[in-house]
Amino acid sequence: MSKKECKRVPSYAIRHLIQSLKEKGRTCRKGAEQRIDREILICDPEEEYVRRLAEALLLKKEVTAGVRICSSPEMVQELLKIGLIKVLLISEDVPYEKRKQIFTGKRIILTRQHCVDLGEEETELRKYQPVNGNGRILGVYSPVHRIGKTTFSLKLGKALAQSEDVLYLNLETYAGMGGYFRDQDAPDLANVLYYAKQERDDIGIRIPSMVKTMGALDYIPPMKVWTDLRAVHTEEWKTLFERLISQSVYSVIILDIGNGMEDVFQLLRLCDQILMPCAEDVYAMAKIAQYQHMLKVLRYQELESRTMYINMGKNMRQTVKETAEILKESTEKRFFYAEGRTTS
């Protein structure tokens, strides 16, 4: 296990853990939400992973209890003498009989793949997300307006987030305040860019406190002032994306790109795959034709080979499902469709 992998605590693991804690044992209700108020102890020899898992749990508003950490079963026994522990997360490296002897309460077993001696009263939690390459950037862009691009981007992100960690970033000059994104007072993409510029700052630590969620999908609230968005240079975007891929848990970043960006084509060059929502009416096709002409004139023809045209004339749910399946297939085969394949 590399040092980089040990630092990754997948957000899906946090979601599953929170759900597991809610489903069994005592929770209290505060307003309309369940709160987890039981003391939690995490024991695993990978100390960096344990620390990050504890930090991620404490950032969740559902968790109102204390979280303790240690690296050995012997330390668990010492902590049990001084604290009222209700839930134990413990490494699969500790044999079942010893786990049962140490703690008779709720046990969640931290595994790399599958725990071979999992007890009937225990719950399993995979520590790491399977790695498919070094992460990828999906750019959703279209010269056709009011075609459902943002709706498609968000729904696709939610679909992909069922099996991997996905971060959505809106790069439109008018993303809307009070529409999809209601977090008007929260830190936004401008704050993330600031931290990305700080060479000594680990953005993987900063991100969890700034992300918001839509179902399983994580997102950063968009910039509220469009002049700030247009002032960001391509190199700054490149630095941000590289640091997100290398220092955070996300294996997929979805960019919802608007036409108001300063250099759209340079931004599209940073994407591994370009998804272009389109329609079959004459006016939409004319705009697509003009876009393809500009690629030739400005010598960006290589973008065409990375472009997947998405027919938005179909049912949205079906379109998202088909697109997600194609993307998963292309990841498994380690290539993208190089012929501008259309999901029609």
One Martini backbone bead per residue (centre of mass of N, CA, C, O) as a GRO file, in nm:
protein
  344
    1MET     BB    1   0.092   0.038   0.027
    2SER     BB    2   0.081   0.351  -0.036
    3LYS     BB    3   0.095   0.660   0.092
    4LYS     BB    4  -0.131   0.778  -0.079
    5GLU     BB    5  -0.348   0.559  -0.019
    6CYS     BB    6  -0.353   0.590   0.295
    7LYS     BB    7  -0.487   0.888   0.278
    8ARG     BB    8  -0.744   0.762   0.161
    9VAL     BB    9  -1.088   0.863   0.234
   10PRO     BB   10  -1.363   0.765   0.126
   11SER     BB   11  -1.679   0.899   0.107
   12TYR     BB   12  -1.833   0.630   0.093
   13ALA     BB   13  -1.731   0.529   0.370
   14ILE     BB   14  -1.865   0.748   0.537
   15ARG     BB   15  -2.156   0.700   0.450
   16HIS     BB   16  -2.172   0.401   0.543
   17LEU     BB   17  -2.104   0.455   0.837
   18ILE     BB   18  -2.334   0.644   0.909
   19GLN     BB   19  -2.558   0.443   0.834
   20SER     BB   20  -2.473   0.219   1.031
   21LEU     BB   21  -2.508   0.393   1.293
   22LYS     BB   22  -2.817   0.445   1.243
   23GLU     BB   23  -2.938   0.150   1.216
   24LYS     BB   24  -2.769   0.094   1.482
   25GLY     BB   25  -2.865   0.177   1.764
   26ARG     BB   26  -2.829   0.479   1.924
   27THR     BB   27  -3.026   0.766   1.862
   28CYS     BB   28  -3.078   1.109   1.812
   29ARG     BB   29  -3.303   1.378   1.786
   30LYS     BB   30  -3.260   1.680   1.577
   31GLY     BB   31  -3.519   1.762   1.465
   32ALA     BB   32  -3.500   1.588   1.144
   33GLU     BB   33  -3.233   1.460   1.259
   34GLN     BB   34  -2.994   1.230   1.303
   35ARG     BB   35  -2.794   1.155   1.591
   36ILE     BB   36  -2.463   1.065   1.689
   37ASP     BB   37  -2.399   0.982   2.054
   38ARG     BB   38  -2.163   0.774   2.031
   39GLU     BB   39  -1.883   0.642   2.127
   40ILE     BB   40  -1.578   0.632   1.931
   41LEU     BB   41  -1.348   0.368   1.819
   42ILE     BB   42  -1.027   0.362   1.650
   43CYS     BB   43  -0.851   0.063   1.514
   44ASP     BB   44  -0.528   0.098   1.349
   45PRO     BB   45  -0.204   0.078   1.215
   46GLU     BB   46  -0.295   0.315   1.022
   47GLU     BB   47  -0.258   0.622   1.143
   48GLU     BB   48  -0.331   0.817   0.911
   49TYR     BB   49  -0.605   0.699   0.845
   50VAL     BB   50  -0.734   0.731   1.124
   51ARG     BB   51  -0.711   1.035   1.144
   52ARG     BB   52  -0.883   1.099   0.887
   53LEU     BB   53  -1.137   0.954   0.972
   54ALA     BB   54  -1.190   1.121   1.225
   55GLU     BB   55  -1.208   1.397   1.086
   56ALA     BB   56  -1.446   1.325   0.897
   57LEU     BB   57  -1.650   1.261   1.122
   58LEU     BB   58  -1.635   1.542   1.279
   59LEU     BB   59  -1.755   1.702   1.019
   60LYS     BB   60  -2.016   1.567   1.083
   61LYS     BB   61  -2.329   1.663   1.196
   62GLU     BB   62  -2.427   1.378   1.306
   63VAL     BB   63  -2.171   1.395   1.490
   64THR     BB   64  -2.168   1.432   1.863
   65ALA     BB   65  -1.945   1.257   1.935
   66GLY     BB   66  -1.671   1.100   2.028
   67VAL     BB   67  -1.331   1.043   1.888
   68ARG     BB   68  -1.116   0.772   1.902
   69ILE     BB   69  -0.761   0.667   1.887
   70CYS     BB   70  -0.568   0.375   1.763
   71SER     BB   71  -0.312   0.090   1.694
   72SER     BB   72  -0.408  -0.123   1.925
   73PRO     BB   73  -0.558  -0.361   2.125
   74GLU     BB   74  -0.424  -0.269   2.392
   75MET     BB   75  -0.535   0.025   2.374
   76VAL     BB   76  -0.829  -0.047   2.388
   77GLN     BB   77  -0.832  -0.162   2.677
   78GLU     BB   78  -0.743   0.105   2.810
   79LEU     BB   79  -0.978   0.289   2.702
   80LEU     BB   80  -1.215   0.120   2.828
   81LYS     BB   81  -1.143   0.205   3.129
   82ILE     BB   82  -1.196   0.541   3.070
   83GLY     BB   83  -1.432   0.479   2.858
   84LEU     BB   84  -1.753   0.509   2.685
   85ILE     BB   85  -1.776   0.266   2.456
   86LYS     BB   86  -2.001   0.182   2.171
   87VAL     BB   87  -1.791   0.191   1.920
   88LEU     BB   88  -1.593  -0.034   1.708
   89LEU     BB   89  -1.314   0.024   1.502
   90ILE     BB   90  -1.148  -0.253   1.338
   91SER     BB   91  -0.912  -0.445   1.228
   92GLU     BB   92  -0.876  -0.742   1.043
   93ASP     BB   93  -0.601  -0.829   1.185
   94VAL     BB   94  -0.791  -0.896   1.405
   95PRO     BB   95  -0.913  -1.154   1.536
   96TYR     BB   96  -1.220  -1.253   1.619
   97GLU     BB   97  -1.174  -1.357   1.912
   98LYS     BB   98  -1.033  -1.094   2.002
   99ARG     BB   99  -1.255  -0.895   1.934
  100LYS     BB  100  -1.467  -1.027   2.125
  101GLN     BB  101  -1.298  -0.996   2.386
  102ILE     BB  102  -1.256  -0.688   2.387
  103PHE     BB  103  -1.557  -0.644   2.238
  104THR     BB  104  -1.926  -0.666   2.271
  105GLY     BB  105  -2.013  -0.461   2.097
  106LYS     BB  106  -2.011  -0.264   1.837
  107ARG     BB  107  -1.867  -0.385   1.524
  108ILE     BB  108  -1.632  -0.245   1.285
  109ILE     BB  109  -1.469  -0.365   0.996
  110LEU     BB  110  -1.159  -0.295   0.861
  111THR     BB  111  -1.108  -0.328   0.510
  112ARG     BB  112  -0.969  -0.403   0.195
  113GLN     BB  113  -1.199  -0.622   0.104
  114HIS     BB  114  -1.237  -0.911   0.284
  115CYS     BB  115  -1.355  -1.063   0.566
  116VAL     BB  116  -1.292  -1.396   0.661
  117ASP     BB  117  -1.395  -1.351   0.995
  118LEU     BB  118  -1.686  -1.255   0.997
  119GLY     BB  119  -1.927  -1.179   1.204
  120GLU     BB  120  -2.268  -1.167   1.248
  121GLU     BB  121  -2.235  -0.897   1.447
  122GLU     BB  122  -2.080  -0.770   1.211
  123THR     BB  123  -1.934  -0.497   1.026
  124GLU     BB  124  -1.837  -0.394   0.702
  125LEU     BB  125  -1.546  -0.180   0.591
  126ARG     BB  126  -1.408  -0.027   0.332
  127LYS     BB  127  -1.117   0.166   0.308
  128TYR     BB  128  -1.085   0.136  -0.010
  129GLN     BB  129  -1.068   0.248  -0.328
  130PRO     BB  130  -1.063   0.155  -0.628
  131VAL     BB  131  -0.807   0.201  -0.867
  132ASN     BB  132  -0.842   0.404  -1.179
  133GLY     BB  133  -0.583   0.528  -1.192
  134ASN     BB  134  -0.548   0.907  -1.151
  135GLY     BB  135  -0.789   1.011  -1.259
  136ARG     BB  136  -1.063   1.230  -1.380
  137ILE     BB  137  -1.181   1.465  -1.632
  138LEU     BB  138  -1.506   1.605  -1.677
  139GLY     BB  139  -1.644   1.784  -1.949
  140VAL     BB  140  -1.928   2.004  -1.962
  141TYR     BB  141  -2.022   2.110  -2.294
  142SER     BB  142  -2.204   2.382  -2.480
  143PRO     BB  143  -2.324   2.590  -2.747
  144VAL     BB  144  -2.596   2.509  -2.638
  145HIS     BB  145  -2.870   2.648  -2.505
  146ARG     BB  146  -3.097   2.535  -2.292
  147ILE     BB  147  -3.034   2.186  -2.254
  148GLY     BB  148  -2.950   2.068  -1.957
  149LYS     BB  149  -2.652   2.065  -1.850
  150THR     BB  150  -2.665   2.081  -1.537
  151THR     BB  151  -2.862   1.853  -1.488
  152PHE     BB  152  -2.687   1.639  -1.621
  153SER     BB  153  -2.431   1.672  -1.447
  154LEU     BB  154  -2.563   1.602  -1.172
  155LYS     BB  155  -2.684   1.324  -1.247
  156LEU     BB  156  -2.419   1.197  -1.332
  157GLY     BB  157  -2.271   1.235  -1.064
  158LYS     BB  158  -2.467   1.059  -0.896
  159ALA     BB  159  -2.424   0.798  -1.056
  160LEU     BB  160  -2.109   0.775  -1.016
  161ALA     BB  161  -2.125   0.801  -0.688
  162GLN     BB  162  -2.206   0.495  -0.632
  163SER     BB  163  -1.876   0.392  -0.703
  164GLU     BB  164  -1.747   0.686  -0.661
  165ASP     BB  165  -1.556   0.972  -0.624
  166VAL     BB  166  -1.730   1.290  -0.665
  167LEU     BB  167  -1.669   1.617  -0.817
  168TYR     BB  168  -1.842   1.926  -0.844
  169LEU     BB  169  -1.795   2.198  -1.089
  170ASN     BB  170  -1.893   2.533  -1.143
  171LEU     BB  171  -1.821   2.723  -1.469
  172GLU     BB  172  -2.030   2.967  -1.442
  173THR     BB  173  -2.122   3.294  -1.440
  174TYR     BB  174  -2.439   3.183  -1.394
  175ALA     BB  175  -2.535   2.954  -1.158
  176GLY     BB  176  -2.696   3.055  -0.924
  177MET     BB  177  -2.913   3.187  -0.664
  178GLY     BB  178  -3.133   2.947  -0.529
  179GLY     BB  179  -3.115   2.693  -0.682
  180TYR     BB  180  -2.903   2.448  -0.668
  181PHE     BB  181  -2.742   2.680  -0.495
  182ARG     BB  182  -2.795   2.765  -0.139
  183ASP     BB  183  -2.485   2.843  -0.037
  184GLN     BB  184  -2.420   3.170   0.005
  185ASP     BB  185  -2.224   3.162   0.286
  186ALA     BB  186  -2.029   2.972   0.174
  187PRO     BB  187  -1.766   2.842   0.073
  188ASP     BB  188  -1.595   2.858  -0.236
  189LEU     BB  189  -1.406   2.829  -0.519
  190ALA     BB  190  -1.219   3.062  -0.435
  191ASN     BB  191  -1.106   2.922  -0.179
  192VAL     BB  192  -0.982   2.676  -0.320
  193LEU     BB  193  -0.786   2.834  -0.500
  194TYR     BB  194  -0.624   2.956  -0.275
  195TYR     BB  195  -0.520   2.687  -0.150
  196ALA     BB  196  -0.385   2.581  -0.416
  197LYS     BB  197  -0.154   2.810  -0.409
  198GLN     BB  198  -0.055   2.670  -0.152
  199GLU     BB  199   0.211   2.463  -0.142
  200ARG     BB  200   0.186   2.365   0.177
  201ASP     BB  201  -0.104   2.291   0.125
  202ASP     BB  202  -0.350   2.049   0.205
  203ILE     BB  203  -0.638   2.009   0.026
  204GLY     BB  204  -0.748   1.741   0.155
  205ILE     BB  205  -0.812   1.889   0.432
  206ARG     BB  206  -0.997   2.131   0.334
  207ILE     BB  207  -1.237   2.014   0.166
  208PRO     BB  208  -1.444   1.880   0.373
  209SER     BB  209  -1.536   2.177   0.488
  210MET     BB  210  -1.656   2.275   0.180
  211VAL     BB  211  -1.839   2.059   0.110
  212LYS     BB  212  -2.123   1.954  -0.057
  213THR     BB  213  -2.447   1.787  -0.097
  214MET     BB  214  -2.605   1.552  -0.348
  215GLY     BB  215  -2.631   1.305  -0.204
  216ALA     BB  216  -2.344   1.143  -0.329
  217LEU     BB  217  -2.266   1.428  -0.422
  218ASP     BB  218  -2.003   1.646  -0.455
  219TYR     BB  219  -1.964   2.009  -0.384
  220ILE     BB  220  -1.877   2.335  -0.487
  221PRO     BB  221  -1.953   2.634  -0.453
  222PRO     BB  222  -1.996   2.881  -0.654
  223MET     BB  223  -1.924   3.162  -0.781
  224LYS     BB  224  -2.073   3.492  -0.738
  225VAL     BB  225  -1.847   3.635  -0.922
  226TRP     BB  226  -1.774   3.642  -1.258
  227THR     BB  227  -1.506   3.805  -1.264
  228ASP     BB  228  -1.345   3.601  -1.094
  229LEU     BB  229  -1.368   3.362  -1.287
  230ARG     BB  230  -1.234   3.506  -1.544
  231ALA     BB  231  -0.950   3.562  -1.384
  232VAL     BB  232  -0.879   3.273  -1.423
  233HIS     BB  233  -0.625   3.084  -1.512
  234THR     BB  234  -0.532   2.797  -1.655
  235GLU     BB  235  -0.299   2.727  -1.453
  236GLU     BB  236  -0.482   2.739  -1.204
  237TRP     BB  237  -0.666   2.507  -1.284
  238LYS     BB  238  -0.450   2.294  -1.315
  239THR     BB  239  -0.352   2.298  -1.023
  240LEU     BB  240  -0.619   2.225  -0.891
  241PHE     BB  241  -0.672   1.951  -1.032
  242GLU     BB  242  -0.408   1.810  -0.949
  243ARG     BB  243  -0.457   1.837  -0.638
  244LEU     BB  244  -0.725   1.689  -0.623
  245ILE     BB  245  -0.623   1.417  -0.735
  246SER     BB  246  -0.365   1.382  -0.529
  247GLN     BB  247  -0.511   1.489  -0.228
  248SER     BB  248  -0.779   1.357  -0.271
  249VAL     BB  249  -1.057   1.125  -0.304
  250TYR     BB  250  -1.096   1.194  -0.602
  251SER     BB  251  -1.161   1.027  -0.926
  252VAL     BB  252  -1.383   1.252  -1.004
  253ILE     BB  253  -1.422   1.544  -1.219
  254ILE     BB  254  -1.680   1.782  -1.272
  255LEU     BB  255  -1.722   2.013  -1.541
  256ASP     BB  256  -1.931   2.302  -1.564
  257ILE     BB  257  -1.918   2.467  -1.869
  258GLY     BB  258  -1.912   2.786  -1.980
  259ASN     BB  259  -1.902   3.053  -2.223
  260GLY     BB  260  -1.762   3.278  -2.015
  261MET     BB  261  -1.493   3.186  -2.039
  262GLU     BB  262  -1.188   3.295  -2.129
  263ASP     BB  263  -1.072   2.978  -2.212
  264VAL     BB  264  -1.228   2.713  -2.318
  265PHE     BB  265  -1.020   2.538  -2.479
  266GLN     BB  266  -0.804   2.517  -2.257
  267LEU     BB  267  -0.995   2.380  -2.055
  268LEU     BB  268  -1.065   2.131  -2.234
  269ARG     BB  269  -0.768   2.024  -2.238
  270LEU     BB  270  -0.790   1.923  -1.925
  271CYS     BB  271  -0.970   1.705  -2.035
  272ASP     BB  272  -1.039   1.367  -2.085
  273GLN     BB  273  -1.354   1.439  -2.122
  274ILE     BB  274  -1.618   1.536  -2.350
  275LEU     BB  275  -1.947   1.652  -2.284
  276MET     BB  276  -2.209   1.712  -2.541
  277PRO     BB  277  -2.487   1.862  -2.539
  278CYS     BB  278  -2.761   1.794  -2.770
  279ALA     BB  279  -2.947   1.848  -3.071
  280GLU     BB  280  -3.157   1.789  -3.378
  281ASP     BB  281  -3.193   2.062  -3.454
  282VAL     BB  282  -3.092   2.302  -3.673
  283TYR     BB  283  -2.974   2.508  -3.464
  284ALA     BB  284  -2.800   2.317  -3.294
  285MET     BB  285  -2.632   2.201  -3.533
  286ALA     BB  286  -2.509   2.475  -3.614
  287LYS     BB  287  -2.346   2.515  -3.351
  288ILE     BB  288  -2.179   2.260  -3.371
  289ALA     BB  289  -2.049   2.331  -3.644
  290GLN     BB  290  -1.906   2.586  -3.542
  291TYR     BB  291  -1.733   2.449  -3.328
  292GLN     BB  292  -1.581   2.261  -3.529
  293HIS     BB  293  -1.462   2.493  -3.693
  294MET     BB  294  -1.297   2.625  -3.462
  295LEU     BB  295  -1.108   2.391  -3.412
  296LYS     BB  296  -0.966   2.420  -3.686
  297VAL     BB  297  -0.882   2.719  -3.684
  298LEU     BB  298  -0.743   2.692  -3.375
  299ARG     BB  299  -0.614   2.405  -3.337
  300TYR     BB  300  -0.835   2.182  -3.170
  301GLN     BB  301  -0.888   1.886  -3.290
  302GLU     BB  302  -0.831   1.694  -3.039
  303LEU     BB  303  -1.111   1.741  -2.900
  304GLU     BB  304  -1.288   1.560  -3.081
  305SER     BB  305  -1.171   1.279  -2.973
  306ARG     BB  306  -1.305   1.359  -2.667
  307THR     BB  307  -1.599   1.364  -2.780
  308MET     BB  308  -1.934   1.333  -2.645
  309TYR     BB  309  -2.244   1.311  -2.780
  310ILE     BB  310  -2.553   1.428  -2.632
  311ASN     BB  311  -2.880   1.328  -2.651
  312MET     BB  312  -3.149   1.544  -2.529
  313GLY     BB  313  -3.420   1.406  -2.664
  314LYS     BB  314  -3.429   1.223  -2.434
  315ASN     BB  315  -3.449   1.067  -2.159
  316MET     BB  316  -3.272   1.162  -1.890
  317ARG     BB  317  -3.232   0.898  -1.735
  318GLN     BB  318  -3.131   0.733  -1.980
  319THR     BB  319  -2.896   0.915  -2.060
  320VAL     BB  320  -2.738   0.890  -1.797
  321LYS     BB  321  -2.710   0.584  -1.790
  322GLU     BB  322  -2.557   0.549  -2.060
  323THR     BB  323  -2.320   0.734  -1.997
  324ALA     BB  324  -2.219   0.588  -1.742
  325GLU     BB  325  -2.161   0.317  -1.883
  326ILE     BB  326  -1.951   0.422  -2.084
  327LEU     BB  327  -1.751   0.537  -1.874
  328LYS     BB  328  -1.697   0.273  -1.725
  329GLU     BB  329  -1.598   0.115  -1.970
  330SER     BB  330  -1.360   0.308  -2.046
  331THR     BB  331  -1.207   0.272  -1.778
  332GLU     BB  332  -1.160  -0.035  -1.783
  333LYS     BB  333  -1.007  -0.003  -2.079
  334ARG     BB  334  -0.834   0.267  -2.085
  335PHE     BB  335  -1.046   0.429  -2.274
  336PHE     BB  336  -1.174   0.646  -2.514
  337TYR     BB  337  -1.389   0.760  -2.729
  338ALA     BB  338  -1.251   0.849  -3.066
  339GLU     BB  339  -1.551   0.921  -3.241
  340GLY     BB  340  -1.784   1.083  -3.120
  341ARG     BB  341  -1.989   0.937  -2.954
  342THR     BB  342  -2.339   0.870  -2.951
  343THR     BB  343  -2.628   0.865  -2.728
  344SER     BB  344  -2.871   0.729  -2.959
   0.00000   0.00000   0.00000
